[in-house]
């Protein structure tokens, strides 16, 4: 193994993923564990890292680049955010070395809207990876998840982004509200019910009113229980899309799990917007791109 090999790690709140990458960015091995930052005792990150990735790191010259919540205040070492606009070079300049020449952490990005800050950790790496995989240097990059990100990219720079708590709000409403009495969150996606929710969200009545419809439709037997979760999902994602200005000429890239990107693709198609989708490969491509930027400078 040469010094150009990279251990790429995406260390989140509840879980982590790792990949061993060749010099050209090809994935040789992958692993995932339920060892997010919240499961690591104070001062225990080095031990957890060496337990999981020690074998990969053993060859002389191997480097590791970590993205995600490991760089937060609750993580291994806090890596201060890089302000937007930011591209590969700007983020790379703020990469924080934990063990010089061996282990480093990506800083994440921050933005501001009307005086209120916004942040991301890990998604910036996925965006850089998506740019590398698609060849795009301009466009709209959407990253569905617990806290969804909508990022604008121009000339290879993330010029700004907005976060929406859509995933977390869906979990709260579907599990801990009155809606939980009639929703079946294990039911498969019903595209018709989902798109009905997307359409309903644009009625001008607002989310707080439209969400209650997921109860009344069941109360009056207007929608089967198996479809209600899809309808609520459509209401929430439709509300999110309603705040965005998506022009047909803009390239849109969805990055995330297939279960989520499918829903956003359906919602965008309903408004006449086509989007391409990427998954976990965007993270590895992004970390490889950052590593390659570093290698060229050293």
C-alpha positions as CSV (number, residue, x, y, z in Angstrom):
1,X,0.0,0.0,0.0
2,X,1.4,3.4,-1.0
3,X,1.3,6.7,0.9
4,X,-1.5,7.8,-1.5
5,X,-4.0,5.4,0.0
6,X,-6.7,7.0,2.1
7,X,-8.9,5.9,5.0
8,X,-12.1,7.9,4.4
9,X,-14.4,8.2,7.4
10,X,-17.8,9.8,7.7
11,X,-18.4,10.0,11.5
12,X,-21.9,11.0,12.4
13,X,-24.0,11.5,15.5
14,X,-25.4,7.9,15.7
15,X,-23.2,5.9,13.3
16,X,-20.0,6.0,11.3
17,X,-18.9,4.7,7.9
18,X,-15.4,4.1,6.6
19,X,-13.9,3.2,3.3
20,X,-10.3,2.3,2.2
21,X,-9.6,4.1,-1.0
22,X,-7.0,3.5,-3.7
23,X,-4.9,6.3,-5.1
24,X,-7.5,6.9,-7.8
25,X,-10.4,7.0,-5.3
26,X,-11.6,3.4,-5.9
27,X,-13.2,1.7,-2.9
28,X,-11.2,-1.3,-1.8
29,X,-13.1,-2.1,1.4
30,X,-16.0,-0.5,3.4
31,X,-17.3,-0.9,6.9
32,X,-20.1,0.7,9.0
33,X,-20.8,0.7,12.8
34,X,-23.3,2.1,15.3
35,X,-20.5,4.0,16.9
36,X,-21.6,7.6,16.4
37,X,-20.1,10.4,18.4
38,X,-22.8,10.1,21.1
39,X,-21.7,6.6,21.8
40,X,-18.1,7.5,22.5
41,X,-17.1,8.4,26.1
42,X,-15.1,11.6,26.7
43,X,-11.5,11.1,25.6
44,X,-12.4,7.8,23.9
45,X,-12.2,8.7,20.2
46,X,-8.6,7.6,19.7
47,X,-9.4,4.2,21.2
48,X,-12.5,3.7,19.1
49,X,-10.7,4.8,15.9
50,X,-7.8,2.5,16.4
51,X,-10.1,-0.4,17.2
52,X,-12.1,0.1,14.0
53,X,-9.5,1.4,11.6
54,X,-6.2,0.4,13.1
55,X,-5.6,-2.4,10.5
56,X,-6.2,-0.1,7.6
57,X,-3.9,2.6,9.1
58,X,-1.0,0.2,9.8
59,X,0.9,0.5,6.5
60,X,3.5,3.4,6.7
61,X,2.3,6.6,5.1
62,X,-1.5,5.8,5.2
63,X,-3.6,8.9,5.9
64,X,-7.1,9.3,7.2
65,X,-9.6,12.1,6.5
66,X,-12.7,12.4,8.7
67,X,-15.9,14.3,7.9
68,X,-19.1,14.8,9.9
69,X,-19.9,15.4,13.5
70,X,-16.5,14.1,14.7
71,X,-15.4,17.7,14.1
72,X,-18.2,19.2,16.3
73,X,-17.9,20.5,19.9
74,X,-19.2,17.0,21.0
75,X,-16.8,15.2,18.7
76,X,-13.2,14.2,18.7
77,X,-11.7,17.7,18.2
78,X,-13.7,20.8,17.2
79,X,-12.8,21.9,13.7
80,X,-14.1,25.5,13.3
81,X,-16.5,26.0,10.3
82,X,-15.3,27.4,7.0
83,X,-17.4,30.3,5.9
84,X,-19.3,30.4,2.6
85,X,-18.5,30.9,-0.2
86,X,-16.1,28.0,-0.1
87,X,-14.6,25.5,-2.5
88,X,-12.1,22.6,-2.2
89,X,-9.2,24.9,-1.6
90,X,-10.9,27.0,1.1
91,X,-12.1,23.9,3.0
92,X,-8.8,22.2,2.7
93,X,-7.0,25.2,4.2
94,X,-9.1,24.7,7.3
95,X,-8.7,21.0,7.7
96,X,-7.6,20.3,11.2
97,X,-4.9,17.7,11.9
98,X,-5.4,15.5,14.9
99,X,-2.2,13.5,14.3
100,X,-0.1,15.5,11.8
101,X,0.5,13.5,8.6
102,X,-1.9,10.7,9.7
103,X,-5.4,11.8,10.9
104,X,-7.2,15.0,9.9
105,X,-10.8,16.4,10.3
106,X,-12.8,18.3,7.7
107,X,-14.2,21.6,9.1
108,X,-17.8,21.9,7.7
109,X,-19.4,25.1,6.4
110,X,-21.3,28.0,7.9
111,X,-23.6,30.5,6.3
112,X,-26.1,33.2,7.6
113,X,-29.6,34.3,6.7
114,X,-31.1,37.5,8.2
115,X,-28.5,37.4,10.9
116,X,-29.2,33.8,11.9
117,X,-26.3,31.3,11.3
118,X,-26.7,28.0,9.4
119,X,-24.2,25.1,9.5
120,X,-23.4,21.8,7.9
121,X,-20.9,19.1,8.7
122,X,-20.3,16.3,6.3
123,X,-22.7,17.5,3.6
124,X,-20.0,19.8,2.2
125,X,-17.9,16.7,1.4
126,X,-20.8,15.1,-0.4
127,X,-21.2,18.2,-2.5
128,X,-17.6,18.2,-3.5
129,X,-17.9,14.5,-4.3
130,X,-21.0,15.1,-6.4
131,X,-19.2,17.8,-8.3
132,X,-16.3,15.4,-8.9
133,X,-18.6,12.6,-10.0
134,X,-20.9,14.6,-12.3
135,X,-18.4,17.2,-13.6
136,X,-20.8,20.0,-12.6
137,X,-19.4,23.3,-11.2
138,X,-22.7,25.1,-11.0
139,X,-26.1,23.9,-9.8
140,X,-28.4,23.2,-6.9
141,X,-27.3,20.3,-4.6
142,X,-30.0,18.9,-2.3
143,X,-29.1,16.6,0.6
144,X,-32.2,15.0,2.2
145,X,-31.8,13.6,5.7
146,X,-32.8,14.5,9.3
147,X,-31.8,18.1,8.6
148,X,-32.0,18.7,4.8
149,X,-29.6,21.0,3.0
150,X,-30.2,23.0,-0.1
151,X,-26.8,24.3,-1.4
152,X,-26.1,26.6,-4.3
153,X,-22.9,26.0,-6.2
154,X,-21.3,28.4,-8.6
155,X,-17.9,27.9,-10.3
156,X,-17.1,25.1,-8.0
157,X,-17.8,27.1,-4.8
158,X,-20.6,26.5,-2.3
159,X,-22.0,30.1,-2.3
160,X,-24.6,29.5,0.4
161,X,-27.1,27.0,1.8
162,X,-30.2,26.5,3.9
163,X,-31.1,23.8,6.3
164,X,-34.7,22.4,6.8
165,X,-35.6,20.2,9.8
166,X,-38.0,18.2,7.6
167,X,-36.8,14.7,8.5
168,X,-36.8,15.4,12.2
169,X,-40.2,17.0,12.0
170,X,-41.6,14.0,10.2
171,X,-40.2,11.7,12.9
172,X,-41.7,13.9,15.7
173,X,-45.2,14.2,14.0
174,X,-45.4,10.5,13.0
175,X,-44.1,9.1,16.3
176,X,-45.0,11.6,19.1
177,X,-48.1,13.5,18.0
178,X,-51.8,12.8,17.6
179,X,-51.0,11.7,14.1
180,X,-49.1,8.7,15.3
181,X,-52.4,7.1,16.3
182,X,-53.3,6.5,12.7
183,X,-50.0,6.6,10.8
184,X,-48.2,3.4,9.8
185,X,-44.6,4.5,9.2
186,X,-43.6,1.0,8.2
187,X,-45.8,1.1,5.1
188,X,-44.1,1.4,1.8
189,X,-44.1,4.7,-0.1
190,X,-47.4,5.3,-1.9
191,X,-46.5,7.6,-4.7
192,X,-50.1,8.8,-5.4
193,X,-50.7,9.7,-1.7
194,X,-47.2,11.3,-1.5
195,X,-47.9,13.5,-4.5
196,X,-51.3,14.4,-3.2
197,X,-49.6,15.7,-0.1
198,X,-47.1,17.7,-2.2
199,X,-49.9,19.3,-4.1
200,X,-51.9,20.0,-0.9
201,X,-48.8,21.8,0.6
202,X,-49.1,24.5,-2.0
203,X,-52.7,25.5,-1.1
204,X,-51.5,28.6,0.8
205,X,-52.9,27.4,4.1
206,X,-49.5,26.6,5.7
207,X,-47.9,23.5,7.2
208,X,-49.5,23.8,10.6
209,X,-53.0,23.5,9.0
210,X,-52.1,21.0,6.2
211,X,-50.4,18.5,8.6
212,X,-53.6,18.1,10.6
213,X,-55.2,16.8,7.4
214,X,-53.3,13.5,7.9
215,X,-55.6,13.0,10.9
216,X,-58.9,14.1,9.4
217,X,-58.4,12.1,6.2
218,X,-58.2,9.0,8.5
219,X,-61.1,10.2,10.7
220,X,-63.5,10.4,7.8
221,X,-62.1,7.3,6.0
222,X,-60.9,9.4,3.1
223,X,-57.5,7.8,3.0
224,X,-56.3,4.3,4.0
225,X,-54.0,4.0,7.0
226,X,-51.2,2.6,4.8
227,X,-51.2,5.8,2.7
228,X,-51.2,8.4,5.5
229,X,-47.4,8.3,6.2
230,X,-46.7,9.0,2.5
231,X,-49.3,11.8,2.5
232,X,-47.7,13.5,5.5
233,X,-44.2,13.1,4.0
234,X,-45.5,14.8,0.9
235,X,-47.0,17.6,2.9
236,X,-43.6,18.3,4.6
237,X,-41.4,17.9,1.6
238,X,-43.8,20.0,-0.5
239,X,-43.6,22.7,2.1
240,X,-39.8,22.6,1.9
241,X,-39.9,22.8,-1.9
242,X,-42.4,25.6,-1.8
243,X,-39.8,27.9,-0.2
244,X,-37.3,27.2,-3.0
245,X,-36.9,28.9,-6.3
246,X,-35.8,26.1,-8.7
247,X,-35.3,27.2,-12.3
248,X,-35.7,24.6,-15.1
249,X,-32.3,25.6,-16.5
250,X,-30.5,24.8,-13.2
251,X,-28.8,21.4,-12.7
252,X,-30.2,19.7,-9.6
253,X,-28.4,16.9,-7.8
254,X,-29.9,14.9,-5.0
255,X,-27.5,13.2,-2.6
256,X,-28.6,10.7,0.0
257,X,-30.2,7.3,0.6
258,X,-32.4,6.0,-2.2
259,X,-35.5,6.0,0.1
260,X,-35.2,9.8,0.5
261,X,-33.9,10.9,-2.9
262,X,-36.8,9.0,-4.5
263,X,-39.3,11.2,-2.7
264,X,-37.5,14.4,-3.6
265,X,-37.2,13.3,-7.2
266,X,-40.9,12.7,-7.4
267,X,-41.7,16.0,-5.8
268,X,-39.4,17.9,-8.1
269,X,-40.7,16.1,-11.2
270,X,-44.2,17.1,-10.2
271,X,-43.1,20.7,-10.6
272,X,-41.3,20.0,-13.9
273,X,-37.8,19.8,-12.6
274,X,-35.5,16.8,-13.4
275,X,-32.8,15.8,-10.9
276,X,-30.0,13.2,-10.9
277,X,-29.3,11.2,-7.8
278,X,-26.1,10.0,-5.9
279,X,-25.6,8.0,-2.8
280,X,-22.7,7.1,-0.5
281,X,-20.2,7.2,-3.3
282,X,-20.4,11.1,-3.1
283,X,-18.8,11.0,0.4
284,X,-15.9,8.9,-0.7
285,X,-15.4,10.9,-3.8
286,X,-15.5,14.1,-1.8
287,X,-12.9,13.0,0.8
288,X,-10.7,11.7,-2.0
289,X,-10.9,15.1,-3.7
290,X,-9.9,16.9,-0.5
291,X,-7.1,14.5,0.0
292,X,-5.9,14.9,-3.6
293,X,-5.9,18.7,-3.1
294,X,-3.8,18.3,0.0
295,X,-1.4,15.9,-1.7
296,X,-0.8,18.3,-4.6
297,X,0.2,21.0,-2.1
298,X,2.6,18.9,-0.1
